[in-house]
Amino acid sequence: MNNSKIIFIVLLSFSLNNVIAQKTEGCMYCKMEIKDQLHSARATTNNKAINFDAIECLINYFKNNSSSNSSLKVADYSTGELIAAQSATYLKSKAIPSPMGANLSAFKKKVDAHKKRDEMGGELYTWDEISKKFNDSSFRATDHSHHNHNRADAYAPSGIMGDHLHPKGDFMVSLKHMYMSMDGNLKGNSSVSNEEIFEQYMVAPQKMSMQMYMLGVMYAPSDNITLMVMQNLVKKDMDLKAMMMNMNMVMINDFSTSSSGLGDLKVGALFNLYSKGNSFIHINTLFNIPVGSINNTNDTPMMKKAKLPYSMQLGSGTVDATLGFTYKGNTESWSWGIQQLNTFRIGKNNEDYRLGNGHELNSWLAYSISNSFSTSIRLSGSTHGKIKGEDTDLNPMMVPTANTNNYGGEMVESAVGFNFLVPNTKFLLSIEAGIPIYQNYNGVFMDQGFNLKSSIKYSVL
């Protein structure tokens, strides 16, 4: 077992050992733990108490349940005392965030509400006024669990994209960094030596690293649709060994190649299919716009400005369509999700080839240690088809990465991650580390090793 796998197992064990649930009271509507007593609420029906973590949850719950025989109470923000909901004065202020994002606080005394409004800013409402305004999603309190982004595990691990929708008018900016390493080569699912590769090729890949920076923007024109735009900046480096003849003697020459620049532009949309209580489903769509170069060259011992193989290029060169779905659910302390995506290459690029179609299935489980911090484990499986056509500028006998028969295969990967939602802000910091636990390629391909994904996201209301 190599060092990266040992390190990963230690990290995974540490994560699981910290998943120790402390039973705390949960909100009847959103299922979140009730940790903020100054925003909590309670309804009593037939001598049975129902608890909520926020005023907005109390109101949303009784949209679908009659409150005529219930006693409704909310916490006085000044004292924490439960007071009659109908007689309280309510302040909506971005400076005082509430657990479900409506930014509502209740006050027993009007003078306290006015004083806090003067201090923090915002608007004051009566019970009747906020009850009516909750029918308008622009009031920032909706029934869609898609939009509950007030705990760290509401966001999927960093290795997942397109996992959540936003409320109408909201947009998010994000910056993601992805690092992947490859070391050695596999033939099918077994290691293959340099000597075996030299029996067929002149060059044997040794190590490869890829770094990608992705700038993303998400915007919601409605509660049920979120639009996405993502642009990548990619850097790839590969170390290789070349077998060359010199004076009838075999010489091994070490060299490196690299490529860097803009990757392909991606635009897409998420469409809400189902949202109720603590579970929801949405459709994922994404289109690849071929901005990244597929004509990168580099100097090699055999040729100056040699065309780099397919895996060293920065884009696909084709318009690609991705279609799939995401399912997410949560309880008081746990959340989980499944995402299935299918990528289809459309036509051939200017070099007369197209990459293989891809299919990916992700599943994850996260534990909310607190509203600000969560840990997760993820398991993913993917398949990719062979390259169709070929770039005639590449010699398929030179190196395995220039031979289209070596592309395509299956991989299963495991990962452990952590999310941190900065308290009282809309900043989310995420990191996830993973390794493959199974690889099987159509021919000779590099052995993927450790990968790391990190991101920072900021929601703007």
HUBEL-V723822 format. One record per residue. RES is the residue in one letter. SS is DSSP state (H for helix, E for strand, L for the rest). PHI is phi as a letter, one per 20 degrees, with the letter a starting at -180 (NA if undefined). NEAR is the number of other ideal C-beta (glycine too) atoms within 10 Angstrom. Layout:
BEGIN
((RES;SS;PHI;NEAR) (RES;SS;PHI;NEAR))
END
This chain:
BEGIN
((M;L;NA;6) (N;L;f;13) (N;H;f;9) (S;H;f;15) (K;H;f;14) (I;H;f;10) (I;H;f;13) (F;H;f;19) (I;H;f;14) (V;H;f;11) (L;H;f;16) (L;H;f;17) (S;H;f;11) (F;H;f;11) (S;H;f;16) (L;H;f;13) (N;H;f;8) (N;L;e;12) (V;L;e;17) (I;L;d;9) (A;L;f;13) (Q;L;d;8) (K;L;f;8) (T;L;c;11) (E;L;f;12) (G;E;d;18) (C;L;f;23) (M;L;f;20) (Y;L;e;27) (C;L;e;24) (K;L;m;21) (M;L;f;27) (E;E;f;22) (I;L;e;21) (K;L;d;14) (D;L;d;16) (Q;H;f;10) (L;H;f;14) (H;H;d;27) (S;L;f;25) (A;E;b;27) (R;E;b;19) (A;E;c;20) (T;E;d;13) (T;E;c;15) (N;L;l;6) (N;L;m;6) (K;E;d;8) (A;E;e;11) (I;E;d;18) (N;E;d;16) (F;E;c;30) (D;L;e;29) (A;L;b;29) (I;H;f;29) (E;H;f;27) (C;H;f;27) (L;H;g;26) (I;H;f;25) (N;H;f;21) (Y;H;f;19) (F;L;e;18) (K;L;f;12) (N;L;d;9) (N;L;c;13) (S;L;f;8) (S;L;d;16) (S;L;f;6) (N;L;d;8) (S;E;d;18) (S;E;e;15) (L;E;d;22) (K;E;c;22) (V;E;c;29) (A;E;f;25) (D;E;f;19) (Y;L;f;22) (S;L;f;16) (T;L;c;13) (G;L;n;11) (E;L;f;11) (L;E;f;18) (I;E;c;16) (A;E;f;13) (A;H;f;23) (Q;H;f;13) (S;H;d;11) (A;L;f;25) (T;E;d;20) (Y;E;d;23) (L;E;d;23) (K;E;d;22) (S;L;b;18) (K;L;f;11) (A;L;f;12) (I;L;c;19) (P;L;f;19) (S;L;d;25) (P;L;g;25) (M;L;d;28) (G;L;n;21) (A;L;e;24) (N;L;l;21) (L;E;d;30) (S;E;c;28) (A;E;d;28) (F;E;c;24) (K;L;f;20) (K;L;d;14) (K;H;f;11) (V;H;f;10) (D;H;f;16) (A;H;f;23) (H;H;f;14) (K;H;f;13) (K;H;f;21) (R;H;f;18) (D;H;f;9) (E;H;e;11) (M;H;d;13) (G;L;n;13) (G;L;p;20) (E;E;c;11) (L;E;d;17) (Y;E;b;19) (T;L;e;13) (W;H;g;19) (D;H;f;9) (E;H;f;12) (I;H;f;22) (S;H;f;16) (K;H;f;12) (K;H;f;18) (F;L;f;20) (N;L;f;10) (D;L;d;11) (S;H;f;16) (S;H;f;11) (F;H;f;17) (R;L;m;23) (A;L;b;26) (T;L;c;22) (D;L;e;18) (H;L;e;18) (S;H;f;23) (H;H;g;25) (H;H;e;26) (N;L;e;22) (H;L;d;21) (N;L;d;20) (R;L;b;25) (A;H;f;25) (D;H;e;25) (A;H;f;24) (Y;L;e;22) (A;L;f;26) (P;L;g;29) (S;L;f;28) (G;L;f;23) (I;L;d;23) (M;L;d;22) (G;L;m;25) (D;L;e;19) (H;L;b;22) (L;L;e;26) (H;L;d;25) (P;L;f;22) (K;L;g;18) (G;L;n;15) (D;L;e;20) (F;E;b;16) (M;E;c;20) (V;E;d;14) (S;E;b;19) (L;E;c;13) (K;E;d;20) (H;E;d;16) (M;E;c;19) (Y;E;c;15) (M;E;c;17) (S;E;d;17) (M;E;c;21) (D;E;b;17) (G;E;n;17) (N;E;c;22) (L;E;d;19) (K;E;c;17) (G;L;m;13) (N;L;c;13) (S;E;d;8) (S;E;f;10) (V;E;c;18) (S;L;e;12) (N;H;f;16) (E;H;f;9) (E;H;f;14) (I;H;f;20) (F;H;f;16) (E;L;f;8) (Q;L;c;12) (Y;L;c;23) (M;L;e;17) (V;E;c;26) (A;E;d;23) (P;E;f;27) (Q;E;d;18) (K;E;c;16) (M;E;b;22) (S;E;c;16) (M;E;c;18) (Q;E;c;15) (M;E;c;17) (Y;E;d;14) (M;E;c;19) (L;E;e;13) (G;E;c;19) (V;E;c;14) (M;E;c;23) (Y;E;c;16) (A;E;d;20) (P;E;f;13) (S;E;b;13) (D;L;f;21) (N;L;d;16) (I;E;c;16) (T;E;c;27) (L;E;e;15) (M;E;c;20) (V;E;c;14) (M;E;c;21) (Q;E;c;17) (N;E;d;21) (L;E;c;16) (V;E;d;21) (K;E;c;16) (K;E;c;21) (D;E;c;15) (M;E;c;24) (D;E;d;15) (L;E;c;19) (K;E;c;16) (A;E;d;19) (M;E;e;17) (M;E;c;13) (M;E;d;9) (N;E;b;8) (M;L;l;5) (N;L;m;5) (M;E;d;7) (V;E;f;9) (M;E;d;11) (I;E;d;11) (N;E;d;14) (D;E;e;10) (F;E;b;16) (S;E;c;13) (T;E;c;22) (S;E;b;14) (S;E;b;20) (S;E;b;14) (G;E;q;15) (L;E;f;14) (G;E;e;24) (D;E;f;23) (L;E;e;16) (K;E;c;21) (V;E;c;14) (G;E;a;20) (A;E;b;18) (L;E;d;25) (F;E;c;14) (N;E;f;18) (L;E;d;13) (Y;E;b;11) (S;E;b;20) (K;E;b;11) (G;L;m;13) (N;L;d;19) (S;E;b;15) (F;E;b;23) (I;E;c;17) (H;E;c;25) (I;E;e;14) (N;E;d;21) (T;E;c;16) (L;E;b;20) (F;E;c;16) (N;E;e;24) (I;E;d;15) (P;L;f;17) (V;L;e;15) (G;L;f;21) (S;L;f;19) (I;L;c;21) (N;L;c;13) (N;L;f;20) (T;E;c;16) (N;E;b;17) (D;L;f;12) (T;L;c;20) (P;L;f;14) (M;L;e;15) (M;L;b;12) (K;L;e;8) (K;L;l;10) (A;E;f;18) (K;E;f;20) (L;L;f;27) (P;L;f;25) (Y;H;g;21) (S;H;f;20) (M;H;e;21) (Q;L;f;23) (L;L;e;24) (G;L;b;23) (S;L;e;21) (G;L;n;26) (T;L;c;21) (V;E;f;15) (D;E;d;23) (A;E;d;15) (T;E;d;19) (L;E;c;15) (G;E;a;19) (F;E;b;16) (T;E;c;24) (Y;E;d;16) (K;E;c;23) (G;E;b;16) (N;E;b;23) (T;L;c;14) (E;L;g;19) (S;L;c;23) (W;E;d;16) (S;E;b;24) (W;E;b;17) (G;E;a;24) (I;E;c;14) (Q;E;c;23) (Q;E;c;15) (L;E;c;21) (N;E;c;15) (T;E;d;21) (F;E;d;14) (R;E;e;22) (I;E;d;12) (G;L;m;9) (K;L;d;13) (N;L;e;19) (N;L;f;11) (E;L;e;18) (D;L;m;12) (Y;E;b;21) (R;E;b;20) (L;L;f;26) (G;L;f;17) (N;L;f;16) (G;E;c;17) (H;E;c;16) (E;E;c;17) (L;E;c;16) (N;E;d;24) (S;E;c;15) (W;E;b;24) (L;E;c;16) (A;E;c;27) (Y;E;d;19) (S;E;e;25) (I;L;f;19) (S;L;b;14) (N;L;f;19) (S;L;e;17) (F;E;c;17) (S;E;b;26) (T;E;c;21) (S;E;b;28) (I;E;c;20) (R;E;c;23) (L;E;c;15) (S;E;c;20) (G;E;c;15) (S;E;b;17) (T;E;c;15) (H;E;c;19) (G;L;e;17) (K;L;f;15) (I;L;f;20) (K;E;d;15) (G;E;n;13) (E;L;a;16) (D;L;e;22) (T;L;f;10) (D;L;f;12) (L;L;d;20) (N;L;e;17) (P;L;f;16) (M;L;e;12) (M;L;f;18) (V;E;b;25) (P;H;g;26) (T;H;f;25) (A;H;e;23) (N;L;d;22) (T;H;f;21) (N;H;f;13) (N;H;e;25) (Y;L;d;22) (G;L;o;19) (G;E;q;20) (E;E;c;15) (M;E;b;18) (V;E;d;14) (E;E;c;19) (S;E;d;17) (A;E;b;25) (V;E;c;23) (G;E;b;25) (F;E;c;22) (N;E;d;27) (F;E;c;16) (L;E;e;25) (V;L;f;13) (P;L;g;11) (N;L;m;10) (T;L;c;11) (K;L;d;17) (F;E;e;13) (L;E;c;22) (L;E;d;15) (S;E;c;25) (I;E;b;16) (E;E;b;24) (A;E;d;22) (G;E;b;26) (I;E;b;20) (P;E;f;17) (I;E;d;13) (Y;E;b;11) (Q;E;c;18) (N;E;b;14) (Y;E;d;22) (N;L;f;19) (G;L;b;18) (V;E;e;22) (F;E;b;24) (M;E;f;22) (D;E;e;20) (Q;E;f;20) (G;E;d;19) (F;E;f;19) (N;E;c;20) (L;E;c;17) (K;E;c;22) (S;E;c;17) (S;E;b;22) (I;E;c;16) (K;E;c;21) (Y;E;c;14) (S;E;e;18) (V;E;d;12) (L;L;e;12))
END
